[in-house]
């Protein structure tokens, strides 16, 4: 999960280049064989992405067709437990996103035969590179996928964008004193 500076294809290519440089070309080629994306203008990166790896097969999913993106939609649901839909992502830093990503990827999944994504990615990316990305495996008892994970900044941001009625309707609850 990377925060981009702007919704441009140059910003997306810059982040993909950063990721490739960090993990190395060989690992990047293995991990990025298939790249699924939506139709946002920032993802029209066909020629540019091929300069990063000739191994990438880029696919654009149809609008409102989340079933085309497979299990990535499960991760979106986890993100939305902490940062609900319609809430701006602008106030969050890369460090905030790394914390959220670390919690999501530490969650044990039935589909992964009782493992978490961190257990599986270690086969491709060395742990030191994962740490360089700002990610770390969270103890299963400490996983937190509620708005408080990102602190009062997140709670205030949610309240800025969603009315009390919308918060209630979305079944968002805050811990006491928020």
C-alpha positions in Angstrom: 0.0 0.0 0.0 1.7 3.2 -1.2 0.6 6.8 -0.9 1.1 8.6 -4.1 1.7 12.4 -4.3 -0.9 12.9 -7.1 -3.3 10.9 -9.1 -1.1 10.8 -12.2 0.5 7.9 -14.0 4.0 9.5 -13.3 3.3 9.2 -9.6 2.2 5.5 -10.0 5.3 4.7 -12.1 7.5 6.5 -9.5 6.1 4.2 -6.7 6.4 1.1 -8.8 10.0 2.0 -9.6 10.8 2.6 -5.9 9.3 -0.8 -5.1 11.3 -2.5 -7.9 14.5 -0.8 -6.8 13.9 -1.9 -3.2 13.2 -5.5 -3.8 15.3 -6.0 -6.9 14.4 -6.8 -10.5 14.2 -10.6 -10.2 11.8 -10.4 -7.2 9.8 -7.6 -8.9 9.4 -9.7 -12.0 8.1 -12.7 -10.0 5.7 -10.6 -7.9 4.4 -8.3 -10.6 3.5 -10.9 -13.3 -0.2 -9.8 -13.2 -1.2 -6.2 -12.3 -4.9 -5.7 -11.8 -6.1 -2.1 -11.6 -9.2 0.0 -12.0 -9.8 2.5 -14.8 -8.4 5.6 -12.9 -6.4 7.9 -15.2 -3.4 7.3 -13.0 -3.3 3.7 -14.0 -3.1 4.1 -17.7 0.5 3.1 -17.5 0.8 0.5 -20.3 4.0 1.5 -22.0 5.6 3.0 -18.9 5.1 -0.2 -16.8 6.7 -2.3 -19.5 9.9 -0.3 -19.0 10.0 -1.7 -15.5 9.4 -5.3 -16.5 8.5 -7.0 -19.7 7.0 -9.7 -17.5 4.0 -7.6 -16.3 0.6 -8.3 -17.7 -1.6 -5.3 -17.0 -5.4 -5.8 -16.8 -8.0 -3.1 -16.3 -11.1 -4.2 -14.4 -14.5 -2.9 -15.3 -16.2 -0.3 -13.2 -18.4 -1.7 -10.4 -17.0 -5.2 -11.1 -15.1 -6.0 -7.9 -15.4 -9.7 -8.6 -12.8 -9.2 -11.3 -10.2 -8.3 -8.7 -10.4 -11.5 -6.7 -9.5 -11.5 -3.1 -8.0 -8.0 -3.2 -11.5 -6.8 -2.4 -11.2 -8.5 1.0 -8.3 -6.2 1.8 -10.4 -3.2 0.7 -13.0 -4.3 3.2 -10.3 -4.4 5.9 -9.1 -1.0 5.0 -12.7 0.3 5.2 -13.1 -1.0 8.7 -10.4 1.6 9.7 -10.9 4.3 7.1 -14.6 4.2 5.9 -15.6 4.8 2.3 -16.1 8.5 1.5 -13.4 9.6 3.9 -10.4 11.4 2.4 -7.1 9.6 2.4 -5.1 12.9 2.2 -4.5 13.3 5.9 -2.7 9.9 6.2 1.0 9.5 6.0 2.9 6.5 4.5 3.6 5.5 8.1 -0.2 5.4 8.8 -0.7 3.2 5.7 2.2 1.0 6.7 0.6 0.4 10.1 -2.7 -0.4 8.6 -1.1 -2.7 6.0 0.9 -4.5 8.7 -2.3 -5.2 10.7 -4.2 -6.4 7.6 -1.3 -8.6 6.4 -0.9 -10.2 9.8 -4.4 -11.4 9.9 -4.6 -15.2 9.5 -6.8 -16.2 6.6 -8.7 -19.4 6.0 -8.1 -19.1 2.3 -4.3 -19.2 3.1 -4.6 -22.4 5.1 -4.3 -20.7 8.4 -1.4 -18.5 7.4 -1.3 -14.7 7.1 0.1 -12.9 4.0 3.3 -12.1 5.9 3.9 -15.9 6.2 3.6 -16.3 2.4 5.5 -13.2 1.2 8.7 -14.3 3.0 9.1 -16.8 0.2 9.6 -14.0 -2.2 10.9 -10.9 -0.3 13.5 -11.2 2.5 12.3 -9.9 5.8 14.8 -7.0 5.8 13.3 -5.7 2.6 9.8 -6.0 4.1 11.1 -3.9 7.1 12.6 -1.4 4.6 9.1 -1.0 3.3 8.0 0.0 6.8 6.0 -3.2 7.4 6.1 -5.6 10.3 4.2 -8.6 11.3 1.8 -7.9 14.2 1.1 -10.5 16.9 -2.3 -12.1 16.2 -3.6 -11.0 19.6 -2.6 -7.4 18.8 -4.3 -7.0 15.4 -6.6 -4.0 15.4 -8.9 -3.2 12.5 -11.0 -0.4 14.0 -10.7 3.4 13.4 -8.7 3.9 16.6 -5.8 2.0 15.0 -4.7 5.3 13.3 -5.5 7.4 16.4 -7.5 10.5 17.0 -6.5 12.0 13.6 -8.5 9.2 12.0 -11.5 9.6 14.2 -11.6 13.3 13.6 -11.2 12.7 9.8 -14.1 10.3 9.8 -16.3 12.7 11.7 -15.2 15.5 9.2 -16.5 13.5 6.2 -19.3 11.5 7.6 -22.4 12.7 9.5 -23.4 11.0 12.8 -26.2 9.4 10.8 -23.8 8.0 8.2 -21.5 6.8 10.9 -24.3 4.9 12.6 -25.6 3.5 9.3 -22.1 2.3 8.4 -22.0 0.6 11.8 -18.8 2.4 12.8 -18.3 2.5 16.5 -15.6 4.3 18.4 -14.2 3.4 21.7 -15.3 5.5 24.6 -14.0 9.1 24.9 -14.0 9.7 21.1 
